[in-house]
């Protein structure tokens, strides 16, 4: 008789957060708009570094979506085939890494350098829990194939010696389908940029 162990706290929390991950950044959005105290002596640095970091994060997301497709948008436990090409050949969670870069970029663009470590810690907690839940789900559904992938590809720190293979692997989706799948994030980025621009204008 097989004995099933209850999931640990990370997995339980991660499953709950996964279903609500579109709304999790709302406190960060409120903070970026509502907090007006800024580190003015570094404002020009953050105003340059912020948009650059947002662009890097979204570039990573676009690259990942070209390989994984619309499955990245699901709110259910539905899973597609194992993807180990493109950025998924370097690191297991490029979409979440891209998200972290985008939110840190907006935090810097808002001139709130002191808030960046707080944002990083909050997102690290949320994504670590979600990833633990996803890994448990995928391990149960894919078995040995997925466990091999876990052993070959790191969770968060890219394996740079695999960079050449990652760039040479063919994408599964054309750019048109990629942009369509990623339209929600792109719209959110434009909206965020407009809100921060309006905030800077009102404070000037």
C-alpha positions in Angstrom: 0.0 0.0 0.0 1.4 3.4 -1.1 1.6 6.0 1.7 1.0 9.5 0.4 2.8 12.3 2.3 1.0 15.5 2.9 2.6 18.4 0.9 5.0 20.6 2.8 4.0 24.2 3.6 5.9 25.7 0.6 3.9 23.5 -1.8 0.5 24.3 -0.1 1.3 28.1 -0.2 2.6 27.8 -3.7 -0.6 26.2 -5.0 -2.7 29.0 -3.4 -0.4 31.7 -4.8 -0.3 30.2 -8.3 -4.1 30.6 -8.7 -3.8 34.3 -7.8 -0.4 35.2 -9.3 -1.9 37.8 -11.6 -3.1 39.9 -8.6 0.0 39.3 -6.4 1.9 42.4 -7.7 -1.0 44.8 -6.8 0.6 45.9 -3.5 3.8 46.7 -5.4 1.8 48.7 -7.9 0.1 50.7 -5.1 3.5 51.3 -3.4 5.1 52.6 -6.6 2.2 55.0 -7.3 1.5 56.1 -3.7 5.0 56.5 -2.2 6.5 59.9 -3.2 9.7 59.9 -1.2 12.6 59.4 -3.6 16.4 59.3 -3.5 16.9 62.4 -5.6 20.7 62.2 -5.7 20.4 58.9 -7.5 17.3 59.7 -9.5 19.1 60.0 -12.9 20.7 56.6 -12.4 17.5 54.9 -11.5 15.6 56.6 -14.3 18.2 55.0 -16.7 18.6 51.7 -15.1 14.9 51.1 -14.4 13.7 51.1 -18.0 16.8 49.1 -19.1 15.9 46.4 -16.5 12.3 46.3 -17.6 13.4 45.8 -21.2 15.8 43.0 -20.2 13.0 41.3 -18.2 10.5 41.5 -21.0 13.1 40.4 -23.5 13.6 37.3 -21.4 9.9 36.7 -21.1 9.4 37.0 -24.9 12.2 34.5 -25.5 10.6 32.1 -23.1 7.1 32.5 -24.5 8.4 31.8 -28.0 9.4 28.3 -26.7 6.6 27.6 -24.2 3.6 29.2 -25.8 0.2 30.0 -24.3 0.6 27.4 -21.5 2.4 30.1 -19.7 -0.9 31.9 -19.2 -2.9 29.1 -17.6 -4.4 29.5 -14.1 -5.1 25.8 -13.8 -2.9 22.8 -13.1 -2.9 22.0 -16.8 0.6 21.2 -18.1 2.0 20.9 -21.6 5.0 18.9 -22.8 8.4 19.4 -21.1 10.2 22.4 -22.7 13.9 22.4 -22.4 14.9 24.6 -25.3 15.7 28.3 -25.4 16.0 29.9 -22.0 14.5 26.8 -20.4 17.8 25.1 -21.4 19.7 27.6 -19.2 17.3 27.9 -16.2 14.0 26.3 -15.2 12.1 29.5 -14.5 13.0 32.2 -17.0 9.4 33.7 -17.0 9.5 34.3 -13.2 13.1 35.7 -13.5 11.8 38.1 -16.2 9.0 39.2 -13.9 11.3 40.0 -11.1 13.5 42.1 -13.5 10.5 44.0 -14.7 9.2 44.8 -11.2 12.7 45.8 -10.0 13.0 47.9 -13.1 9.8 49.8 -12.4 10.8 50.3 -8.7 14.1 51.9 -9.9 12.3 54.0 -12.5 10.0 55.3 -9.8 13.2 56.5 -8.0 12.6 54.2 -5.0 15.9 52.5 -4.8 15.5 51.8 -1.1 12.3 49.8 -2.0 14.0 47.5 -4.4 15.3 45.0 -1.8 11.8 44.8 -0.3 10.3 44.1 -3.7 13.0 41.5 -4.4 12.3 39.7 -1.1 8.5 39.7 -1.6 8.8 38.3 -5.1 11.4 35.8 -4.1 9.1 34.4 -1.4 6.1 34.2 -3.8 7.9 32.7 -6.7 9.9 30.2 -4.6 6.6 28.9 -3.2 4.9 28.8 -6.6 7.9 26.9 -8.1 7.9 24.4 -5.3 4.2 23.7 -6.1 4.8 23.5 -9.9 7.8 21.1 -9.4 5.7 18.8 -7.3 2.9 18.8 -9.9 5.3 18.2 -12.8 7.2 15.5 -11.0 3.9 13.6 -10.4 2.9 13.9 -14.0 6.1 13.5 -16.0 8.1 11.3 -13.6 11.7 10.3 -14.7 11.8 12.7 -17.6 11.2 15.7 -15.5 13.5 14.5 -12.7 16.3 14.3 -15.3 15.6 17.9 -16.3 15.7 19.0 -12.7 19.1 17.4 -12.4 20.4 19.1 -15.6 19.0 22.6 -15.4 19.2 24.9 -12.3 16.1 26.4 -10.7 17.2 30.1 -10.5 20.9 30.6 -11.5 21.4 30.1 -15.2 23.9 27.5 -16.5 25.9 29.8 -18.7 27.9 27.0 -20.2 24.7 25.9 -22.0 24.2 29.4 -23.5 25.2 28.4 -27.1 22.8 25.5 -27.2 20.0 27.7 -25.8 20.4 30.3 -28.5 20.8 27.7 -31.3 17.6 25.8 -30.3 14.6 26.4 -32.6 11.6 28.1 -31.1 8.2 26.4 -31.2 6.1 29.5 -31.9 6.3 32.4 -34.5 6.8 35.9 -33.3 3.1 36.8 -34.1 1.8 34.1 -31.8 4.4 35.1 -29.2 3.3 38.8 -29.2 -0.3 37.8 -29.0 0.3 35.5 -26.0 2.4 38.2 -24.3 0.0 41.1 -25.1 -1.2 41.3 -21.5 2.3 41.8 -20.1 3.1 44.3 -22.8 0.0 46.3 -22.1 0.8 46.3 -18.4 4.3 47.6 -19.1 3.0 50.5 -21.2 0.3 51.3 -18.6 3.0 51.2 -15.8 5.2 53.5 -17.8 2.4 56.0 -18.4 1.4 56.0 -14.7 5.0 56.6 -13.6 5.3 59.4 -16.1 2.1 61.0 -14.9 3.4 60.7 -11.3 6.7 62.3 -12.1 4.9 65.1 -13.9 2.6 65.8 -10.9 5.6 65.8 -8.5 7.7 68.1 -10.6 
